[in-house]
Amino acid sequence: MKNRYLVVIEKGARNYSAFSPDVPGCIATGRTIEETIDSMRDALEFHIEGMIENGETVPAPKPLQYVLHDTNDVTGEDIIAHVIVQTPELALA
């Protein structure tokens, strides 16, 4: 099953960093926005695989509206993107 996870990208002094509000603890960096998105996709797949191996429930992606209006995870300077991640259907909560 493919899921679209929201990714928040922040610009640093020399690179970009990214996190997904849906998957706490999963982060990535890159020199460009594109590289950061690719790194985040890999990080999410690896993180979710580890969660499944540990018997944890994988969080289902929340809609963009939730992240923009119901959290403080995003500022006006952040870049928002979605990455498509392959996840087993039964593992999602």
C-alpha positions as CSV (number, residue, x, y, z in Angstrom):
1,M,0.0,0.0,0.0
2,K,1.3,3.5,-0.9
3,N,0.8,6.3,1.6
4,R,1.5,10.0,1.2
5,Y,3.3,11.4,4.3
6,L,3.6,15.1,4.8
7,V,7.1,16.4,5.1
8,V,8.1,19.7,6.6
9,I,11.4,21.1,5.2
10,E,13.4,23.8,7.0
11,K,16.2,25.8,5.5
12,G,19.4,25.9,7.5
13,A,22.6,27.9,7.0
14,R,24.1,25.4,4.6
15,N,21.5,22.7,4.0
16,Y,17.9,21.7,4.5
17,S,16.4,19.4,7.1
18,A,13.1,17.6,7.1
19,F,10.7,15.8,9.4
20,S,7.3,14.2,9.2
21,P,4.8,15.3,11.9
22,D,3.1,11.9,11.5
23,V,6.3,9.9,12.3
24,P,8.1,11.4,15.3
25,G,11.8,10.9,15.4
26,C,12.2,10.4,11.7
27,I,14.4,13.1,10.2
28,A,16.6,13.7,7.2
29,T,18.9,16.3,5.6
30,G,20.2,17.3,2.2
31,R,22.0,20.0,0.3
32,T,19.0,20.8,-1.9
33,I,15.3,20.5,-1.4
34,E,15.1,17.6,-3.9
35,E,17.9,15.8,-2.1
36,T,16.2,16.3,1.2
37,I,12.9,15.0,0.0
38,D,14.7,11.9,-1.4
39,S,16.5,11.4,1.9
40,M,13.3,11.8,3.8
41,R,11.5,9.2,1.7
42,D,14.4,6.7,2.4
43,A,14.3,7.6,6.1
44,L,10.6,7.1,6.3
45,E,10.7,3.7,4.6
46,F,13.6,2.6,6.9
47,H,11.9,4.0,10.1
48,I,8.5,2.4,9.2
49,E,10.3,-0.9,8.5
50,G,11.9,-0.8,11.9
51,M,8.5,0.0,13.6
52,I,7.0,-3.0,11.9
53,E,9.9,-5.3,12.9
54,N,9.5,-4.0,16.5
55,G,5.7,-4.8,16.5
56,E,4.8,-1.1,16.7
57,T,1.8,0.4,14.9
58,V,2.7,2.6,12.0
59,P,0.9,6.0,12.2
60,A,-1.5,6.7,9.3
61,P,-0.8,10.0,7.5
62,K,-2.9,12.9,8.7
63,P,-4.4,15.4,6.3
64,L,-2.6,18.6,5.5
65,Q,-5.3,20.7,7.2
66,Y,-4.6,19.0,10.5
67,V,-0.9,19.9,10.4
68,L,-1.5,23.5,9.3
69,H,-4.3,24.3,11.7
70,D,-4.0,21.9,14.7
71,T,-0.3,21.9,15.4
72,N,2.6,24.2,15.8
73,D,4.9,22.1,13.6
74,V,4.8,24.4,10.6
75,T,6.0,28.0,10.3
76,G,5.5,30.4,7.4
77,E,9.1,29.9,6.4
78,D,8.9,26.1,6.0
79,I,8.4,24.2,2.8
80,I,5.7,21.5,2.7
81,A,5.9,18.4,0.6
82,H,4.4,14.9,0.4
83,V,6.4,11.8,-0.1
84,I,4.9,8.5,-1.2
85,V,6.0,5.6,1.0
86,Q,5.3,1.9,0.5
87,T,3.7,0.6,3.8
88,P,2.0,-2.7,4.6
89,E,-1.7,-2.2,4.8
90,L,-2.2,-4.0,8.1
91,A,0.5,-2.1,9.9
92,L,-1.3,1.3,9.8
93,A,-3.1,2.7,12.7
